[in-house]
Amino acid sequence: MPNTAYLSANSIHALAKETTRGTLPVAGAVFLPVLTPAMTPNATFLQDEALRGSPVLVYDEVQGVYHTEYDAKYPIYADTFPNLLVAVLGSTDAVTGASPYTHVIGVLNSASTGSQPPSYSLLHFDGANYFTMTGGQMASLDLQFSSEQTADATVKWIANPYVSATTAPAPFTSTSFSTEAMVPGWSVAVSIASTSLAYIASGNIMIDRKTKSIFTEGSLSPYLNFAGPIEVTGKLTGLIASNSDAWSTGTTAQALTRSPQAVVVTFTDTNDQTAATNHSVSFTMTSTQLKMPKRIISKEYTEVEVEFTARANATDAISGYAPIKSTSINGQSATYN
């Protein structure tokens, strides 16, 4: 047999929203470009350390519970990124307008369904084998942006044990990627209290769902991959453009006093338009507490770094309270439900 190796550049990732939680759907695959994908099978083994009169520790191991984690970095494409927002926030897509279309996705608040976002089946092809993971529940989505890099999101999924194959299973048999351009970091706009800030150099928004696998008797696989209450935090780094910096100076400094601010972060696709309107993805956090301002002098110029927590409020909520809401503008008329 000749020597063989497989090219990792041939890797493919896709997801498909499940109709029945934990069951691979027959259609609806969305193929998403990713960076640094990593699939980790968390198959535990229970050690037998019962004493048997010998100076040893482990006599045997039996299989314990098992779930799979999938981590990847997703560049932001305005036409496909809302799929990930539905996965982490959970609400249905309220689409309005006509060419371009506006998609509003927020936090699902539905006690009768455990306020659970939809689950997804995931595909990971590493150039050699196809791995499918059902019951995928997003655990976290960390939006990151910097003026000198691309904007992207680091995402963690919690899913059921994977199934491997040498050919792609349905619904992942026909590969198709969007032709939309990714969002450059310099095009990200930040406003606080309705004031656009031209001196922001970088930042992030972490949307954490604290997802865990729930295990019950009779199966080593999860009974359910369960998303917890949402928490939104982040960080902004900016130039010191004035000696009266609003975050760290004066008796009313925003990051030193109880001073909730409306923060809006918009990721604009500078290359794709519909009816002369650039495609974009934006996030509104109406009640945001800035905190922990840190003045930085490690570079030739002075910067300030500030942390923040987006607090629950009625304005950002689809119902009840929520800390964040997303609005995407693109050329897609169909909902992301």
matplotlib code that plots the C-alpha trace (Angstrom):
import matplotlib.pyplot as plt

x = [0.0, 1.5, 2.2, -0.8, -1.4, -4.4, -4.5, -6.0, -6.7, -9.5, -11.4, -15.0, -17.5, -21.3, -24.3, -28.0, -30.8, -32.5, -36.3, -36.1, -33.4, -30.6, -31.7, -29.8, -32.0, -32.5, -32.0, -31.0, -27.2, -25.3, -21.6, -19.5, -15.8, -13.8, -10.3, -8.5, -11.4, -10.9, -13.2, -12.6, -14.3, -14.8, -15.1, -14.4, -13.1, -13.8, -10.8, -11.0, -8.7, -10.2, -7.5, -6.3, -3.2, -0.7, 1.2, -0.6, -3.3, -5.3, -6.5, -9.1, -11.0, -14.6, -16.2, -18.0, -20.1, -19.3, -19.9, -18.1, -16.9, -16.3, -14.3, -13.7, -13.1, -15.7, -14.9, -18.0, -20.0, -23.1, -25.3, -24.5, -23.4, -27.1, -27.2, -24.8, -26.8, -29.9, -27.9, -26.5, -29.4, -32.3, -35.2, -36.9, -35.7, -38.1, -37.3, -38.6, -37.9, -37.3, -33.9, -32.1, -33.7, -33.4, -33.1, -33.7, -32.6, -32.6, -32.7, -35.4, -37.5, -39.9, -40.3, -42.4, -39.4, -36.7, -35.8, -33.5, -32.0, -32.4, -30.0, -27.9, -26.2, -22.6, -20.3, -16.5, -14.4, -10.7, -9.5, -9.7, -13.0, -16.4, -17.6, -21.2, -22.3, -26.0, -27.6, -25.2, -25.9, -23.7, -21.9, -20.3, -19.6, -16.8, -16.9, -13.4, -12.4, -9.2, -8.5, -5.6, -7.2, -10.4, -13.4, -14.4, -16.1, -14.6, -17.3, -17.6, -20.3, -21.3, -22.7, -23.5, -20.8, -19.6, -20.3, -17.5, -17.8, -15.7, -18.4, -20.5, -23.9, -27.1, -27.8, -24.1, -23.6, -23.6, -21.0, -21.9, -20.3, -21.5, -19.7, -20.1, -16.9, -15.8, -15.9, -12.6, -11.8, -11.3, -14.9, -16.3, -18.1, -18.6, -21.0, -21.6, -24.6, -25.3, -21.8, -19.6, -16.1, -13.4, -10.5, -11.4, -8.6, -10.0, -12.5, -14.7, -18.2, -18.5, -21.9, -21.8, -24.6, -22.8, -24.0, -23.6, -24.3, -26.9, -26.5, -29.0, -29.1, -29.3, -27.0, -23.4, -24.6, -26.1, -29.8, -29.7, -27.1, -28.5, -28.0, -28.0, -28.9, -27.1, -24.3, -22.7, -19.4, -16.6, -13.7, -12.8, -9.4, -9.0, -6.5, -6.4, -7.6, -8.3, -7.1, -10.7, -11.3, -14.9, -14.1, -11.3, -11.2, -13.4, -16.0, -18.5, -16.2, -18.4, -16.2, -15.8, -19.5, -22.8, -23.5, -25.2, -24.6, -26.2, -23.5, -23.9, -21.3, -21.7, -19.7, -20.0, -19.2, -17.6, -17.7, -21.3, -24.4, -28.0, -29.7, -26.6, -26.9, -23.9, -24.5, -23.9, -24.3, -24.9, -25.4, -27.3, -26.6, -28.8, -27.8, -24.0, -21.9, -18.3, -15.7, -12.1, -10.5, -6.8, -4.5, -1.8, 1.6, 3.4, 3.3, 4.6, 1.2, -1.2, -4.3, -7.1, -8.8, -12.2, -14.3, -18.0, -21.1, -24.3, -27.2, -30.7, -33.2, -36.6, -35.4, -33.1, -35.6, -37.9, -39.9, -39.1, -35.5, -32.3, -28.8, -28.3, -30.1, -28.7, -29.8, -28.4, -28.9, -28.3, -29.8, -31.4, -35.2, -35.6, -35.6, -32.8, -35.4]
y = [0.0, 3.4, 6.0, 8.3, 11.6, 14.0, 17.7, 19.7, 22.6, 20.4, 20.7, 21.7, 22.8, 23.0, 23.1, 22.3, 23.3, 20.3, 19.8, 17.1, 17.9, 15.3, 14.0, 14.7, 16.7, 15.7, 19.2, 22.8, 22.6, 25.8, 25.7, 28.2, 29.0, 28.5, 28.9, 26.6, 24.1, 21.6, 18.6, 17.1, 13.8, 14.1, 10.4, 9.8, 6.6, 5.7, 4.2, 1.2, 2.1, -0.4, -1.8, -5.4, -5.7, -4.5, -1.2, 0.0, 2.7, 1.8, -1.8, -1.2, 1.5, 1.4, 3.8, 6.8, 9.5, 11.1, 14.3, 16.2, 19.7, 21.6, 24.9, 27.2, 30.8, 32.1, 35.1, 37.4, 37.2, 39.3, 36.9, 33.7, 35.0, 35.3, 31.5, 31.6, 34.4, 32.3, 29.5, 31.6, 34.0, 31.7, 33.8, 33.5, 35.9, 38.9, 39.9, 43.2, 45.4, 44.5, 44.4, 45.0, 42.9, 43.6, 40.5, 41.1, 38.2, 38.4, 36.3, 33.6, 33.9, 30.9, 29.2, 26.3, 25.3, 26.0, 29.1, 26.9, 28.1, 25.6, 22.7, 22.0, 19.0, 19.9, 18.6, 18.5, 17.2, 17.2, 16.2, 12.5, 11.7, 13.2, 13.6, 14.5, 15.7, 15.9, 17.9, 20.7, 23.6, 26.7, 27.3, 30.7, 33.2, 35.7, 38.5, 40.0, 43.0, 45.0, 47.8, 45.9, 42.5, 40.9, 40.7, 37.2, 35.1, 32.3, 29.8, 26.7, 24.0, 21.2, 18.2, 14.5, 11.9, 12.1, 9.6, 9.1, 8.3, 8.3, 10.1, 13.1, 12.1, 14.0, 16.9, 17.7, 16.0, 19.1, 21.7, 25.4, 28.5, 32.1, 34.5, 37.4, 39.2, 39.0, 42.1, 43.9, 45.0, 48.7, 49.0, 48.2, 51.2, 51.7, 54.2, 54.9, 57.1, 57.8, 59.2, 57.5, 56.9, 57.3, 56.3, 52.6, 50.3, 46.9, 45.1, 42.0, 41.0, 37.7, 36.0, 33.1, 30.6, 28.3, 25.2, 21.9, 18.3, 16.7, 12.9, 10.5, 6.7, 4.3, 6.1, 7.4, 10.1, 13.3, 13.4, 17.0, 19.6, 22.5, 26.2, 28.3, 31.9, 34.3, 36.6, 39.3, 40.9, 42.5, 44.8, 47.9, 49.4, 53.0, 55.8, 58.5, 61.3, 63.8, 64.5, 64.4, 60.8, 59.9, 56.4, 57.2, 60.9, 63.3, 62.8, 61.3, 58.9, 56.3, 53.4, 54.6, 55.4, 53.6, 54.9, 52.5, 53.4, 52.5, 50.7, 49.8, 47.9, 47.6, 45.2, 46.6, 44.6, 47.3, 45.2, 43.9, 46.1, 45.8, 48.9, 51.0, 49.8, 48.0, 44.7, 44.7, 43.0, 45.2, 44.6, 46.8, 46.7, 49.4, 49.1, 48.6, 49.2, 50.2, 49.2, 48.7, 51.4, 50.6, 53.3, 51.6, 53.1, 50.1, 51.6, 54.9, 56.4, 56.2, 53.9, 53.0, 49.6, 49.2, 46.2, 46.1, 44.1, 44.3, 44.2, 42.9, 45.5, 45.6, 47.5, 44.8, 42.0, 40.2, 39.5, 40.0, 41.2, 40.7, 42.2, 42.3, 42.3, 41.8, 43.4, 42.1, 43.9, 41.8, 40.6, 37.5, 37.5, 34.2, 34.0, 32.2, 30.2]
z = [0.0, -0.9, 1.7, 2.2, 4.0, 3.9, 3.4, 6.2, 3.8, 2.5, 5.8, 5.7, 8.4, 8.2, 10.5, 10.1, 12.5, 14.0, 13.8, 16.5, 19.1, 18.7, 15.3, 12.1, 9.8, 6.2, 4.8, 5.7, 5.7, 5.9, 5.1, 7.0, 6.5, 9.7, 11.1, 13.6, 14.0, 16.7, 17.6, 21.1, 22.1, 25.8, 26.4, 30.1, 31.8, 35.4, 37.2, 39.4, 42.3, 44.9, 47.1, 46.3, 48.4, 45.9, 45.6, 42.5, 41.9, 38.8, 38.2, 35.5, 33.6, 32.4, 30.0, 31.5, 30.0, 26.7, 24.8, 22.0, 22.0, 18.8, 18.7, 15.8, 14.8, 12.3, 10.2, 10.1, 6.8, 7.0, 5.2, 7.1, 10.5, 11.7, 11.8, 14.7, 16.4, 16.4, 17.9, 20.8, 21.4, 20.5, 19.2, 15.9, 13.2, 12.8, 9.2, 7.8, 4.8, 1.2, -0.5, 1.8, 4.5, 8.2, 10.6, 14.3, 16.5, 20.3, 23.4, 23.5, 26.7, 26.8, 30.1, 28.6, 26.4, 29.0, 27.0, 24.9, 21.7, 18.8, 18.5, 15.5, 13.8, 13.1, 10.3, 10.7, 7.8, 8.5, 5.0, 5.8, 7.6, 8.0, 11.6, 12.5, 15.9, 16.7, 19.5, 19.2, 21.6, 21.4, 24.7, 23.9, 21.1, 21.5, 19.0, 18.5, 16.5, 15.9, 13.5, 11.9, 11.6, 10.5, 12.7, 13.8, 16.4, 18.5, 19.2, 21.3, 20.8, 23.1, 21.2, 21.4, 20.7, 17.0, 14.3, 11.7, 8.0, 4.9, 2.9, 3.7, 5.1, 4.3, 4.6, 4.0, 0.7, -1.5, -0.5, -1.2, 0.4, 0.3, -1.9, 0.6, 1.7, 5.3, 7.6, 8.1, 11.7, 10.8, 9.6, 13.1, 14.6, 18.4, 19.9, 23.5, 24.6, 20.9, 20.4, 17.8, 19.1, 16.5, 18.9, 19.5, 18.5, 19.5, 21.6, 22.1, 23.1, 24.9, 24.8, 27.3, 27.5, 30.1, 28.2, 30.0, 29.1, 31.3, 31.9, 33.2, 33.8, 30.9, 28.4, 28.3, 25.9, 27.1, 27.9, 26.8, 26.0, 28.0, 27.7, 30.9, 31.5, 29.1, 30.3, 28.1, 28.9, 27.0, 26.7, 24.7, 24.1, 22.8, 22.4, 24.9, 22.6, 25.3, 28.8, 29.9, 29.0, 29.7, 31.1, 33.6, 34.5, 36.4, 39.1, 36.7, 34.9, 33.2, 34.4, 38.0, 38.8, 38.4, 35.0, 32.6, 29.0, 25.7, 23.6, 20.0, 18.0, 14.2, 12.0, 8.4, 5.3, 3.1, -0.1, -0.3, -0.8, -1.6, -3.0, -2.1, 1.6, 3.0, 4.6, 8.4, 11.7, 14.8, 18.5, 20.9, 24.6, 26.1, 29.7, 29.8, 32.9, 32.0, 34.7, 35.6, 33.4, 32.9, 31.5, 29.3, 28.5, 27.0, 23.5, 22.2, 22.8, 25.7, 25.6, 28.0, 28.4, 29.9, 30.7, 30.6, 31.5, 29.5, 31.9, 31.4, 30.2, 28.5, 25.4, 24.1, 24.9, 22.6, 25.8, 29.4, 29.8, 27.9, 27.8, 24.0, 20.7, 17.2, 13.9, 10.6, 7.2, 4.1, 0.8, 2.2, 2.3, 4.0, 7.8, 9.7, 11.7]

ax = plt.figure().add_subplot(projection="3d")
ax.plot(x, y, z, "-o")
ax.set_aspect("equal")
plt.show()
